[in-house]
Amino acid sequence: MRIAIDIILGVLIVAGVVRVFAMLYGVGDSWWARFARDLVLLCCLVVGIGGIGMAVYSGYLVAQTGNMHGLSLVILYLIIGLAALIAAKFAFWPKKK
């Protein structure tokens, strides 16, 4: 699982850098810039859905065990998941002309 997260974050960083440089140099409509945007969107969606899923699972474990120390993990996973979904929304917005 750790390797999968590292790969997703690596792809997200590289695709984000490619997308930013494409916008800076004015070639944002090329096929590779659109592909980089789609990769950013996909990675943000995976991290967002996974983060919310982990928050639900951690909340289930907290409810089962009664260990309130796990509540901080629930909040952390929820914040990560929501932030990634919001980032996916911004990555998907079309560019205004």
CYANA upper distance limits for C-alpha pairs under 8 A (distance plus 0.5 A):
  1 MET  CA      5 ILE  CA      6.87
  2 ARG  CA      6 ASP  CA      6.75
  3 ILE  CA      7 ILE  CA      6.64
  4 ALA  CA      8 ILE  CA      6.65
  5 ILE  CA      9 LEU  CA      6.57
  6 ASP  CA     10 GLY  CA      6.48
  7 ILE  CA     11 VAL  CA      6.64
  8 ILE  CA     12 LEU  CA      6.58
  8 ILE  CA     43 CYS  CA      6.57
  9 LEU  CA     13 ILE  CA      6.63
  9 LEU  CA     43 CYS  CA      7.93
 10 GLY  CA     14 VAL  CA      6.72
 11 VAL  CA     15 ALA  CA      6.39
 11 VAL  CA     39 LEU  CA      7.92
 11 VAL  CA     40 VAL  CA      8.33
 11 VAL  CA     43 CYS  CA      8.01
 12 LEU  CA     16 GLY  CA      6.40
 12 LEU  CA     39 LEU  CA      7.36
 12 LEU  CA     40 VAL  CA      5.87
 12 LEU  CA     43 CYS  CA      6.37
 12 LEU  CA     44 CYS  CA      8.10
 13 ILE  CA     17 VAL  CA      6.67
 14 VAL  CA     18 VAL  CA      6.69
 15 ALA  CA     19 ARG  CA      6.56
 15 ALA  CA     36 ALA  CA      5.26
 15 ALA  CA     37 ARG  CA      7.45
 15 ALA  CA     39 LEU  CA      6.76
 15 ALA  CA     40 VAL  CA      6.44
 16 GLY  CA     20 VAL  CA      6.66
 16 GLY  CA     36 ALA  CA      7.41
 16 GLY  CA     37 ARG  CA      7.86
 16 GLY  CA     40 VAL  CA      6.67
 17 VAL  CA     21 PHE  CA      6.71
 18 VAL  CA     22 ALA  CA      6.57
 18 VAL  CA     33 ALA  CA      7.47
 18 VAL  CA     36 ALA  CA      7.00
 19 ARG  CA     23 MET  CA      6.76
 19 ARG  CA     28 GLY  CA      7.89
 19 ARG  CA     33 ALA  CA      6.09
 19 ARG  CA     34 ARG  CA      8.46
 19 ARG  CA     36 ALA  CA      6.27
 19 ARG  CA     37 ARG  CA      6.73
 20 VAL  CA     24 LEU  CA      6.67
 21 PHE  CA     25 TYR  CA      6.59
 22 ALA  CA     26 GLY  CA      6.54
 22 ALA  CA     27 VAL  CA      5.60
 22 ALA  CA     28 GLY  CA      5.54
 22 ALA  CA     33 ALA  CA      6.59
 23 MET  CA     27 VAL  CA      6.66
 23 MET  CA     28 GLY  CA      5.51
 27 VAL  CA     33 ALA  CA      7.88
 28 GLY  CA     33 ALA  CA      5.99
 28 GLY  CA     34 ARG  CA      7.64
 29 ASP  CA     33 ALA  CA      6.95
 29 ASP  CA     34 ARG  CA      7.10
 30 SER  CA     34 ARG  CA      6.93
 31 TRP  CA     35 PHE  CA      6.60
 32 TRP  CA     36 ALA  CA      6.54
 33 ALA  CA     37 ARG  CA      6.73
 34 ARG  CA     38 ASP  CA      6.70
 35 PHE  CA     39 LEU  CA      6.71
 36 ALA  CA     40 VAL  CA      6.72
 37 ARG  CA     41 LEU  CA      6.68
 37 ARG  CA     91 ALA  CA      7.13
 37 ARG  CA     92 PHE  CA      8.11
 38 ASP  CA     42 LEU  CA      6.56
 38 ASP  CA     92 PHE  CA      8.43
 39 LEU  CA     43 CYS  CA      6.56
 40 VAL  CA     44 CYS  CA      6.56
 40 VAL  CA     88 ALA  CA      7.84
 40 VAL  CA     91 ALA  CA      7.34
 41 LEU  CA     45 LEU  CA      6.63
 41 LEU  CA     87 ALA  CA      8.50
 41 LEU  CA     88 ALA  CA      5.50
 41 LEU  CA     89 LYS  CA      8.35
 41 LEU  CA     91 ALA  CA      6.30
 41 LEU  CA     92 PHE  CA      7.00
 42 LEU  CA     46 VAL  CA      6.70
 42 LEU  CA     88 ALA  CA      8.21
 43 CYS  CA     47 VAL  CA      6.62
 44 CYS  CA     48 GLY  CA      6.36
 44 CYS  CA     84 ALA  CA      5.55
 44 CYS  CA     85 LEU  CA      6.70
 44 CYS  CA     87 ALA  CA      7.02
 44 CYS  CA     88 ALA  CA      5.63
 45 LEU  CA     49 ILE  CA      6.46
 45 LEU  CA     84 ALA  CA      7.20
 45 LEU  CA     85 LEU  CA      6.40
 45 LEU  CA     88 ALA  CA      6.57
 46 VAL  CA     50 GLY  CA      6.38
 47 VAL  CA     51 GLY  CA      6.34
 47 VAL  CA     80 ILE  CA      8.39
 47 VAL  CA     81 GLY  CA      6.90
 47 VAL  CA     84 ALA  CA      6.67
 47 VAL  CA     85 LEU  CA      8.43
 48 GLY  CA     52 ILE  CA      6.76
 48 GLY  CA     80 ILE  CA      7.33
 48 GLY  CA     81 GLY  CA      4.35
 48 GLY  CA     82 LEU  CA      6.58
 48 GLY  CA     83 ALA  CA      7.64
 48 GLY  CA     84 ALA  CA      5.11
 48 GLY  CA     85 LEU  CA      5.44
 49 ILE  CA     53 GLY  CA      6.54
 49 ILE  CA     81 GLY  CA      6.73
 49 ILE  CA     85 LEU  CA      8.05
 50 GLY  CA     54 MET  CA      6.55
 50 GLY  CA     81 GLY  CA      7.36
 51 GLY  CA     55 ALA  CA      6.66
 51 GLY  CA     77 TYR  CA      5.55
 51 GLY  CA     78 LEU  CA      6.66
 51 GLY  CA     80 ILE  CA      6.44
 51 GLY  CA     81 GLY  CA      4.61
 51 GLY  CA     82 LEU  CA      8.27
 52 ILE  CA     56 VAL  CA      6.77
 52 ILE  CA     77 TYR  CA      6.83
 52 ILE  CA     78 LEU  CA      5.89
 52 ILE  CA     80 ILE  CA      8.36
 52 ILE  CA     81 GLY  CA      5.46
 52 ILE  CA     82 LEU  CA      7.76
 53 GLY  CA     57 TYR  CA      6.69
 54 MET  CA     58 SER  CA      6.39
 54 MET  CA     74 VAL  CA      8.08
 54 MET  CA     77 TYR  CA      6.79
 54 MET  CA     78 LEU  CA      8.50
 55 ALA  CA     59 GLY  CA      6.46
 55 ALA  CA     73 LEU  CA      7.77
 55 ALA  CA     74 VAL  CA      5.08
 55 ALA  CA     75 ILE  CA      7.60
 55 ALA  CA     76 LEU  CA      8.32
 55 ALA  CA     77 TYR  CA      5.51
 55 ALA  CA     78 LEU  CA      5.93
 56 VAL  CA     60 TYR  CA      6.67
 56 VAL  CA     74 VAL  CA      7.80
 57 TYR  CA     61 LEU  CA      6.83
 58 SER  CA     62 VAL  CA      6.64
 58 SER  CA     70 GLY  CA      7.52
 58 SER  CA     71 LEU  CA      8.22
 58 SER  CA     73 LEU  CA      7.47
 58 SER  CA     74 VAL  CA      6.14
 59 GLY  CA     63 ALA  CA      6.63
 59 GLY  CA     70 GLY  CA      8.25
 59 GLY  CA     71 LEU  CA      7.46
 59 GLY  CA     74 VAL  CA      6.34
 60 TYR  CA     64 GLN  CA      6.65
 61 LEU  CA     65 THR  CA      6.51
 61 LEU  CA     66 GLY  CA      8.50
 62 VAL  CA     66 GLY  CA      5.87
 62 VAL  CA     67 ASN  CA      5.96
 62 VAL  CA     68 MET  CA      6.77
 62 VAL  CA     70 GLY  CA      6.40
 62 VAL  CA     71 LEU  CA      7.19
 63 ALA  CA     67 ASN  CA      8.15
 67 ASN  CA     71 LEU  CA      8.48
 70 GLY  CA     74 VAL  CA      7.15
 71 LEU  CA     75 ILE  CA      6.87
 72 SER  CA     76 LEU  CA      6.58
 73 LEU  CA     77 TYR  CA      6.47
 74 VAL  CA     78 LEU  CA      6.55
 75 ILE  CA     79 ILE  CA      6.64
 76 LEU  CA     80 ILE  CA      6.73
 77 TYR  CA     81 GLY  CA      6.49
 78 LEU  CA     82 LEU  CA      6.56
 79 ILE  CA     83 ALA  CA      6.47
 80 ILE  CA     84 ALA  CA      6.62
 81 GLY  CA     85 LEU  CA      6.76
 82 LEU  CA     86 ILE  CA      6.63
 83 ALA  CA     87 ALA  CA      6.59
 84 ALA  CA     88 ALA  CA      6.62
 85 LEU  CA     89 LYS  CA      6.79
 86 ILE  CA     90 PHE  CA      6.91
 87 ALA  CA     91 ALA  CA      6.60
 88 ALA  CA     92 PHE  CA      6.67
 89 LYS  CA     93 TRP  CA      6.95
